[in-house]
Each structure stands twice: as structure tokens, then as C-alpha cells.
Amino acid sequence: MFPGINGVTQSYLGDLARTETQLEQTTQNVSSGIDVNQPSDDPAAVSEILQTETALSNNKQIQSNLSSVTTEVNTADSALQTAVQALSSAISMATEGASSTATADSRATLAQQVASIQQTLVGIAQTTVNGRYIFSGDQDTQPPYELDSTQPEGVQQLVTGNSTRMIQSVDGTSFAVALTAQQIFDAQNADGTPATGNVFAAVQNLETALANNDTAGISSALSSLQSASSYLNDQVAFYGNVENRVQEATSLAQKFQTQEQTQLSNLQDTDIPTAAAELTQLQTQEQASMSVEATLQQQKNLFSYLA
């Protein structure tokens, strides 16, 4: 209240103050496009707004993670497709070397070509994405294997860690996204010996048999290579499945994001047509109030006559 001012004037000034406050708030809402600029604007909606904003933030992080994994998984799949082709070439060389028409010299030449394939496979095992060795499991700062002709399999294992990386979907589920080079190329029995499907061992055995002009060894290596090819294709299938799951998770996250953005908009965005109409009404009220003020100022009082 305003001391020393009569009731009519008090009422007028109060109405004017409220109109100006509403006008200022509505102008801000129209300008910003947001109804809830601070908690006091709508205390009941604040909690839900914060929850929705948190959900949107988490969703964006999940989509960022999925995007990074997509690059890694696509690279892995492409690399292993190259490995499958290399192993197919080794099988062709084994078939040629097992032929009765092959000579020691031709087999020696084939052995050199097989050695090149082993080098290619090791190079694939050392594939990197953004500085990470994607087939090194949790020890991804180091390459998993290197060539080493002194070893029975022709390679030296440099890391032995598992791959425990998981990616989370927006629905809360998680799934594995990577295999290690040991799982892919160097399947082992419980005692550490090469298991059926061991790619490195099959290629190395073929190279040794060809270099030694060992017909029986070449035939045995051919059989091992065929098993290794089947095994390697299973590992490629793993990455194909991961690619599908990442794509599905990405689509789901985008769907959720659209829903969350719509929900947030409903909670805090200004209804522009309604607010614009209200703004016009308030401006009219303010102008009317200012006219009343001008009229009051022109009215004479006792002090005016005494003057």
C-alpha cells in the first residue's frame, strides 16, 4: 500500500503494478520462447523439467558412445573381411601345393606367399581406431601380436587381456562390442595349445610344410585352414550382429530423444499465439491505466485552489 493516498488511487496503483509485472513476464516469455525461466515461474513443473533434461543429457551421451562404437565395429568388420580373403588365398595356395604336379621350387615360392599372408593377418590384428588397438581387449594401448619366426605359430602374443567393454542402450540393456585377437586368430585349448580353428597355427603349418616340400603336411595344413576359415567367419558374424545391435540402439535412442524433447517443450515452452494475445491485452490495460493516471493528474484538489 501507499501511505497518504486514498483508496481509489491505491487500487489504481496496485492494478498498474500488477499489469506491468505481468506485461514484463509475458514479454520475456514471448522473447525467450520459454514459460518456465526460473523455479518460481512454475514450481510444480520444475521437478519434471529437471528429470526430462537429465534424460536428454544421458541420451545424448549414449548416442555419442554408440557413434564411437559404430566406427570401431565397422572398422573391425572390414578388417576381418580382409582376413577372410587372405585365408581364402592361403587355402588356394595349399590346394596348389598339394597337387601332384607341384615341385619343390613351386612350393618354396608358395611358402613365401603364405608368409606374406601371415604378415597380413598380424597387421590386421594390429588394427587401430583413434590410437586404440581394437583387438587388444582391455589392454588397447599395445598391439596384441607381432611376427616371430622362432615361435611355433610364427607369431608372438604381446597382450593376454580379455575384452570386457560393453555398450549401453537407452533402454538400459548392455552388450559386448569387441573380441580380442586371441579369440579371433589364436583359438587355444585349455592347456594353451592351438585349438581347431586357430588361424595363425594353420597358416604357419602350411608355410612350414610348403618350405619343407612335405606333401602330407600340406594336406594336413589344408584341412586345418578350412577349419580356420569356418571359425574366422564365425568371428566376422559376431561383428555383423554387433553392427545390427548398435544400429537398433541408435534408432531407439533417437526415438526416445524426440519424445523427451517433445515432453520438455510441453513443460516449459511458451504457447506463442496465446502469449501474444495476452501481451496485446496487457498492453491495452497498461495504456488504459496510463490514461487514468493522466486524468488524475489533471484533477484539481484543495491545494490547487489554495495556490
C-alpha positions in Angstrom: 0.0 0.0 0.0 1.0 3.6 -0.5 0.6 5.8 2.7 -1.3 9.1 2.4 -3.1 8.1 -0.9 -6.8 7.5 -1.0 -8.4 4.1 -1.7 -9.2 4.7 -5.3 -5.7 5.8 -6.1 -4.3 2.9 -4.1 -6.4 0.5 -6.1 -5.3 2.1 -9.4 -1.6 2.0 -8.5 -1.9 -1.7 -7.4 -3.6 -2.7 -10.6 -1.0 -0.8 -12.6 1.9 -2.5 -10.8 0.3 -6.0 -11.4 -0.3 -5.2 -15.0 3.3 -4.0 -15.5 4.6 -7.2 -13.8 2.5 -9.4 -16.0 3.5 -7.5 -19.0 7.2 -7.8 -18.3 6.8 -11.6 -17.6 4.8 -12.2 -20.8 7.2 -10.1 -22.9 10.1 -12.2 -21.5 8.2 -15.5 -22.3 7.4 -14.4 -25.9 11.0 -13.2 -26.4 12.7 -16.4 -24.9 10.0 -18.9 -26.1 10.1 -20.4 -22.6 7.4 -20.1 -19.9 9.5 -21.5 -17.1 12.6 -19.4 -16.9 13.1 -19.9 -13.1 11.6 -22.2 -10.5 9.2 -19.6 -9.2 7.5 -19.4 -12.6 6.0 -22.9 -12.2 7.3 -24.7 -9.1 5.1 -27.8 -9.8 6.8 -28.3 -13.2 10.4 -27.8 -12.1 11.0 -31.4 -10.9 9.7 -33.0 -14.1 11.6 -30.5 -16.3 14.9 -31.4 -14.5 14.2 -35.1 -14.9 13.5 -34.7 -18.6 16.6 -32.6 -19.1 18.7 -35.3 -17.3 17.2 -38.0 -19.6 18.0 -35.9 -22.6 21.6 -35.4 -21.5 22.0 -39.1 -20.8 20.5 -39.9 -24.2 23.0 -37.6 -26.0 25.9 -39.3 -24.2 24.6 -42.7 -25.1 24.3 -41.7 -28.8 27.8 -40.3 -28.7 29.1 -43.6 -27.3 27.2 -45.5 -30.0 28.6 -43.3 -32.7 32.2 -44.1 -31.5 31.4 -47.8 -31.3 29.9 -47.7 -34.8 33.3 -46.5 -36.2 35.2 -49.2 -34.3 32.8 -52.0 -35.2 32.7 -51.1 -38.9 36.5 -51.0 -39.0 36.7 -54.3 -37.3 34.2 -55.9 -39.6 36.1 -54.5 -42.7 39.4 -55.7 -41.3 38.1 -59.2 -40.7 36.6 -59.4 -44.2 40.1 -58.8 -45.5 41.4 -61.6 -43.2 38.8 -64.0 -44.6 40.0 -63.2 -48.1 43.6 -63.7 -47.1 42.8 -67.1 -45.6 40.9 -68.0 -48.8 44.1 -67.2 -50.7 46.1 -69.5 -48.3 43.6 -72.3 -49.0 44.1 -71.9 -52.7 47.9 -72.0 -52.2 47.5 -75.1 -50.1 45.4 -76.8 -52.8 48.0 -75.9 -55.4 50.9 -77.0 -53.2 49.1 -80.4 -52.5 48.8 -81.1 -56.3 51.0 -83.9 -57.6 52.3 -81.6 -60.3 53.8 -79.2 -57.7 57.6 -79.2 -57.4 59.8 -78.3 -54.6 60.7 -75.0 -56.2 57.0 -74.1 -56.8 56.2 -75.0 -53.2 59.1 -72.8 -51.9 57.6 -69.9 -53.9 54.2 -70.6 -52.4 55.7 -70.7 -48.9 57.0 -67.2 -49.4 53.5 -66.1 -50.4 52.0 -67.8 -47.4 54.5 -66.0 -45.2 53.2 -62.7 -46.6 49.6 -63.8 -45.7 50.7 -64.4 -42.1 52.2 -60.9 -42.1 48.9 -59.5 -43.4 47.0 -61.3 -40.7 49.2 -60.0 -37.9 48.8 -56.5 -39.4 45.0 -56.9 -39.2 45.3 -58.0 -35.6 47.1 -54.7 -35.0 44.3 -52.6 -36.4 43.8 -49.3 -34.6 41.0 -46.7 -34.3 41.8 -43.4 -32.8 45.1 -44.7 -31.4 43.5 -47.8 -29.8 44.3 -51.4 -30.8 40.8 -52.6 -31.2 41.7 -56.3 -31.0 43.8 -55.9 -27.8 40.9 -56.1 -25.4 41.3 -54.1 -22.3 45.0 -53.5 -23.0 44.3 -51.5 -26.1 47.4 -49.3 -25.9 49.6 -52.2 -27.1 49.4 -54.3 -30.2 48.2 -57.9 -29.5 50.7 -59.8 -31.7 53.8 -59.5 -33.7 55.6 -61.7 -36.2 58.1 -64.0 -34.7 59.5 -66.9 -36.8 61.0 -68.6 -33.7 57.5 -69.3 -32.4 55.6 -72.5 -33.4 52.7 -70.4 -34.7 55.0 -67.8 -36.3 53.7 -65.0 -34.0 54.4 -63.7 -30.5 51.4 -62.8 -28.3 52.1 -59.5 -26.6 48.9 -59.0 -24.5 46.7 -61.5 -22.9 43.8 -59.4 -21.5 40.2 -60.1 -22.1 37.7 -57.7 -23.7 35.2 -56.5 -21.1 33.9 -53.4 -22.9 30.2 -53.1 -23.0 27.9 -50.5 -24.7 24.7 -49.4 -23.1 21.4 -48.8 -24.9 19.0 -46.1 -23.9 16.6 -48.8 -22.7 19.2 -49.9 -20.0 20.4 -53.1 -21.7 24.1 -53.6 -22.5 26.0 -55.8 -24.9 29.6 -56.7 -25.8 31.2 -54.9 -28.7 34.6 -56.4 -29.3 36.6 -59.6 -29.4 40.4 -60.0 -28.8 42.9 -61.0 -31.4 43.4 -64.3 -29.5 39.7 -65.1 -29.8 39.7 -64.3 -33.5 43.0 -65.7 -34.7 44.6 -67.7 -32.0 42.0 -70.1 -30.5 43.6 -72.2 -27.8 42.8 -75.3 -25.8 42.8 -75.3 -22.0 46.4 -76.3 -22.0 47.5 -73.4 -24.2 48.0 -75.5 -27.4 46.3 -74.3 -30.7 42.7 -75.4 -30.9 40.8 -76.3 -34.0 40.2 -73.1 -36.0 43.4 -71.5 -34.9 44.2 -69.2 -37.9 47.8 -68.4 -37.1 48.7 -72.0 -36.5 47.1 -73.2 -39.7 48.9 -70.6 -41.8 52.2 -71.3 -40.2 51.9 -75.0 -40.6 51.2 -74.5 -44.3 54.2 -72.3 -44.7 56.4 -74.8 -43.0 55.1 -77.8 -45.0 55.5 -75.9 -48.3 59.0 -74.8 -47.4 59.9 -78.5 -46.5 58.2 -79.9 -49.6 56.1 -82.0 -47.2 53.1 -83.3 -49.2 51.4 -84.9 -46.2 52.0 -81.8 -44.1 50.5 -79.6 -46.9 47.3 -81.8 -47.0 47.1 -81.6 -43.2 47.5 -77.8 -43.3 44.8 -77.6 -45.9 42.3 -79.3 -43.6 43.3 -77.0 -40.8 42.9 -73.9 -43.0 39.4 -75.0 -43.9 38.5 -75.3 -40.2 40.2 -72.0 -39.5 38.2 -70.3 -42.3 34.9 -71.6 -40.9 36.0 -70.4 -37.4 37.1 -67.0 -38.7 33.7 -66.5 -40.4 32.0 -67.1 -37.1 34.0 -64.2 -35.6 33.0 -62.0 -38.5 29.4 -62.9 -37.8 29.9 -61.6 -34.3 30.7 -58.2 -35.6 27.8 -58.3 -38.0 25.5 -58.9 -35.1 27.1 -56.1 -33.1 26.6 -53.7 -36.1 22.9 -54.5 -36.2 22.5 -54.1 -32.4 24.3 -50.7 -32.5 22.1 -49.5 -35.3 19.0 -50.6 -33.5 20.2 -49.0 -30.3 20.9 -45.7 -32.1 17.5 -45.7 -33.7 15.9 -46.3 -30.3 17.9 -43.5 -28.7 16.8 -41.1 -31.5 13.2 -42.1 -31.0 13.5 -41.5 -27.2 15.2 -38.2 -27.8 12.3 -37.0 -29.9 9.8 -38.0 -27.2 11.9 -36.3 -24.5 12.3 -33.1 -26.5 8.5 -33.0 -27.1 7.9 -33.6 -23.4 10.3 -30.8 -22.4 8.7 -28.5 -24.9 5.3 -29.2 -23.5 6.5 -28.5 -19.9 8.4 -25.2 -20.5 7.9 -23.7 -23.9 5.6 -20.7 -24.4 2.4 -21.1 -26.3 3.2 -18.2 -28.6 -0.3 -17.4 -30.0 -1.8 -17.4 -26.6 1.0 -15.4 -25.1 0.9 -12.9 -28.0 -2.9 -12.4 -27.4 -2.2 -11.9 -23.6 0.6 -9.5 -24.4 -1.8 -7.4 -26.5 -4.4 -7.4 -23.8 -1.9 -6.4 -21.1 -0.6 -3.6 -23.3 -4.1 -2.3 -23.7 -4.7 -2.4 -20.0 -1.5 -0.5 -19.4 -2.4 2.2 -21.8 -5.8 2.5 -20.2 -4.2 2.7 -16.8 -1.8 5.4 -18.0 -4.8 7.4 -19.3 -6.4 7.2 -15.9 -3.2 8.4 -14.4 -3.2 11.4 -16.7 -6.8 12.2 -15.8 -6.0 12.0 -12.1 -3.1 14.4 -12.5 -5.3 16.9 -14.2 -7.9 16.9 -11.4 -7.6 19.9 -9.0 -7.5 19.3 -5.3 -7.8 21.7 -2.3 -4.1 22.6 -2.5 -4.6 23.6 -6.2 -7.2 26.2 -5.2 -5.2 27.5 -2.3 -2.4 28.1 -4.6 
